[in-house]
Amino acid sequence: MSNGFATRVQLRLNSSPALTAALLCGHAVGAAAALCTSLPMTARVAICAGVVASLVRALRVHALRRSSKSLVGLELDSSGCLRVRQAGDDRWRRAEIRQASVFRALIVLRLRGDDVPSGVVIPADSADAEALRRFRAALRMRNWEAREWCPARRGADRENRG
């Protein structure tokens, strides 16, 4: 099944200042809320430490793309199959899109695959504008509920089930 694109759509993901700012603001609100509770001070400090740890991980993986778990490349071929590349690794891996939320300023994908992160956040400022527009259009054309994603992958899954 063709999705109407003659060639594959490839995204090279870069760091995102917009996502960095959003993560900093969101985590700051979380830490402030923890500090304003009536919990004992040790509990508030522990919650704030967790918020800071969450912020560091989210920045490294999603905003700055400096973690080995960060996705730095996505490739969607004309049949709808997705391949991803992680930071520090030149190999492309097949991934299945389990869920996609597609907006003009943001794409959020839930993924499944061997040694593939379970999700990726793609803000508009993290990739080439034209490639991102084509990627969004390709994602919107898919019928998620009918499980029409990547016919080649479905055939491989059937073979593996025996």
Summary of the structure (lengths in Angstrom):
residues: 162
radius of gyration: 18.5
end to end distance: 24.0
largest distance: 60.8
contacts: 447
relative contact order: 0.18
helix: 42%
strand: 23%
